[in-house]
Amino acid sequence: MTRDIRIEQAEIRYEDAVFGGDGGGLAAAERGLDGVEADLAMARGRLLHARFLADRIEDPRELELFERAAALYRALGDTRGEGEALFWAGTFHQVVRDDPAAALPALDRALALATRTGDLLTMSYALRHLGIAAHAAGRLEEARDRLEESTRLRWELGFLPGVAANLVGLGYLAAQQGRREDAAGLLAQAADLAGTAEAHGVLRQVADARKDLDLP
């Protein structure tokens, strides 16, 4: 397996300092390792979130990892990374703890940072989860706007499983607004896209939505 270049650089700077008497590169090497730590915390946190979705058992380390990543990225001046980490912290509060008061500030900030850095994928995720929050609060038009903008970005990125997942949410909204034909069409499109992308989890969401909404 290929080693991260930042770890290799740290080893080189160690040897430069210890054997060569040149410690000038140590600070840069430490910053590189902070970046490695932030990336690792993000990866571990996302795995714990996936595990929660599978077994619905909270692991408090998940939030700790995302908050640690956000702090490290912030210290490094990595605005894009900070925005992504804040999104996941907000998602933890929203999905794991069902705490919108804690989730919304993090999601709003994540959207702002992702927009600033042109991170379309994180923008799409933040918009999706802000749409979910608006839906839960009964603000259906706001929820629709958020989900439609998230979907537009995901089409632009070619992120078909994400498009399909959003279409399921838009299907629920359409049904709740009395647009049952639109709901059926959205779910049919979601099923087609999920099938093409082999997104079996989203296909199950489509089946659940059709059952919940009594749609073919």
C-alpha positions in Angstrom: 0.0 0.0 0.0 1.3 3.5 -0.9 2.1 5.6 2.1 0.9 9.1 2.5 3.5 11.6 1.2 3.0 13.7 4.4 4.2 10.8 6.6 7.2 10.3 4.3 8.0 14.0 4.5 7.8 13.9 8.3 10.3 11.0 8.4 12.6 13.0 6.1 12.4 16.1 8.3 13.1 14.0 11.4 16.3 12.7 9.8 17.2 16.2 8.6 16.9 17.5 12.2 18.5 14.6 14.1 21.3 13.6 11.7 21.7 16.7 9.6 21.2 19.3 12.3 18.6 21.1 10.3 15.3 21.5 12.2 13.9 24.1 9.8 11.4 21.7 8.3 9.8 20.4 11.5 7.0 22.9 11.7 5.9 22.2 8.2 6.1 18.4 8.8 3.9 18.8 11.9 1.3 20.7 9.9 1.3 17.9 7.3 0.7 15.3 10.1 -2.2 17.5 11.4 -3.7 17.2 7.9 -3.2 13.4 8.0 -4.9 13.3 11.4 -7.8 15.4 10.2 -8.3 13.1 7.1 -8.1 10.0 9.3 -10.6 11.4 11.8 -13.0 12.2 8.9 -12.7 8.7 7.5 -13.2 7.0 10.9 -16.1 9.2 11.7 -17.9 8.4 8.4 -17.4 4.6 9.0 -19.0 5.0 12.4 -21.9 6.9 10.9 -22.4 4.1 8.4 -22.3 1.6 11.2 -25.0 3.7 13.1 -27.2 3.6 10.0 -26.9 -0.2 10.0 -27.5 -0.9 13.6 -28.9 2.3 15.1 -26.5 2.2 18.1 -24.8 5.6 18.8 -21.1 5.7 19.2 -20.1 9.0 20.8 -16.7 8.8 19.2 -18.3 9.7 15.9 -19.0 13.3 17.0 -15.6 13.6 18.6 -13.9 12.6 15.4 -15.8 15.1 13.3 -15.2 17.9 15.7 -11.5 17.1 15.9 -11.3 17.1 12.1 -13.1 20.4 11.9 -10.7 22.0 14.5 -7.6 20.7 12.7 -8.8 21.8 9.3 -9.6 25.2 10.7 -6.1 25.5 12.3 -4.6 24.5 9.0 -6.6 27.1 7.1 -8.3 24.3 5.1 -11.7 25.9 4.6 -13.0 23.1 2.3 -12.1 20.4 4.8 -13.6 22.4 7.7 -16.9 22.7 5.8 -17.0 19.0 5.1 -16.3 18.1 8.8 -18.9 20.6 10.0 -21.4 19.0 7.7 -20.8 15.6 9.2 -21.0 17.0 12.7 -24.3 18.5 11.9 -25.5 15.3 10.4 -24.6 13.5 13.6 -26.8 15.8 15.6 -29.6 15.6 13.1 -29.6 11.9 12.3 -28.1 10.2 15.3 -29.4 12.4 18.1 -32.4 14.0 16.5 -31.3 17.4 17.7 -32.1 20.0 15.1 -31.1 22.9 17.4 -27.5 21.6 17.4 -27.6 20.4 13.8 -28.8 23.5 12.0 -25.9 25.9 12.9 -23.3 23.3 11.8 -25.2 22.6 8.6 -25.7 26.3 7.7 -22.0 26.9 8.4 -21.0 23.9 6.3 -23.1 25.2 3.4 -21.5 28.6 3.6 -17.9 27.2 3.7 -18.6 24.7 0.9 -20.1 27.5 -1.2 -17.1 29.7 -0.6 -14.7 26.9 -1.7 -16.8 25.6 -4.6 -17.2 22.2 -3.0 -20.3 21.1 -4.9 -20.6 17.7 -3.2 -20.6 19.0 0.3 -23.0 21.8 -0.8 -25.3 19.1 -2.1 -25.2 17.2 1.1 -25.7 20.2 3.3 -28.7 21.4 1.1 -30.2 17.9 1.4 -30.0 17.8 5.1 -31.2 21.4 5.5 -34.2 20.3 3.3 -34.8 17.4 5.5 -34.8 19.7 8.5 -37.3 22.1 6.8 -39.5 19.1 5.9 -39.5 17.9 9.5 -40.5 21.5 10.7 -43.4 21.6 8.2 -41.8 24.2 5.9 -42.6 22.2 2.7 -41.7 24.8 0.1 -38.4 25.5 1.7 -37.7 21.8 1.9 -38.5 21.4 -1.8 -36.3 24.3 -2.8 -33.4 22.9 -0.8 -33.8 19.4 -2.2 -34.2 20.5 -5.8 -31.0 22.6 -5.6 -29.2 19.7 -4.0 -30.4 17.4 -6.8 -29.3 19.9 -9.5 -25.8 19.9 -8.0 -25.8 16.1 -7.9 -26.8 15.9 -11.6 -24.0 18.2 -12.4 -21.5 16.0 -10.5 -22.9 12.8 -12.0 -23.7 11.5 -8.5 -26.6 9.3 -9.6 -27.1 7.4 -6.2 -27.4 10.8 -4.6 -29.8 12.1 -7.2 -32.0 9.0 -6.6 -32.0 9.5 -2.9 -33.1 13.1 -3.2 -35.9 12.1 -5.6 -37.3 9.8 -2.9 -37.4 12.8 -0.5 -39.0 15.0 -3.2 -41.5 12.2 -3.8 -42.6 12.3 -0.1 -42.9 16.1 -0.4 -45.0 15.9 -3.5 -47.4 13.5 -1.9 -47.7 15.6 1.2 -48.5 18.6 -1.0 -51.2 16.7 -2.8 -49.2 16.2 -6.0 -49.6 12.4 -6.2 -48.9 12.1 -9.9 -45.6 14.0 -9.4 -44.8 11.8 -6.5 -45.3 8.6 -8.5 -43.1 10.0 -11.3 -40.3 11.0 -9.0 -40.2 7.6 -7.4 -40.2 5.9 -10.7 -37.2 8.1 -11.8 -35.5 7.3 -8.5 -36.0 3.6 -9.0 -34.5 3.8 -12.6 -31.5 5.8 -11.5 -30.9 3.6 -8.4 -31.1 0.5 -10.6 -28.6 1.9 -13.1 -26.2 2.9 -10.3 -26.8 -0.5 -8.5 -27.7 1.6 -5.4 -29.6 -1.2 -3.6 -30.1 0.8 -0.4 -31.9 3.6 -2.4 -34.0 1.0 -4.1 -35.2 -0.1 -0.7 -36.0 3.5 0.1 -38.1 3.7 -3.1 -40.0 0.5 -2.1 -40.6 1.9 1.4 -41.8 5.2 0.0 -44.2 3.5 -2.4 -45.6 1.5 0.5 -45.9 4.5 2.8 -47.6 6.6 0.2 -49.7 3.8 -1.3 -48.3 4.4 -4.8 -47.6 1.8 -7.5 
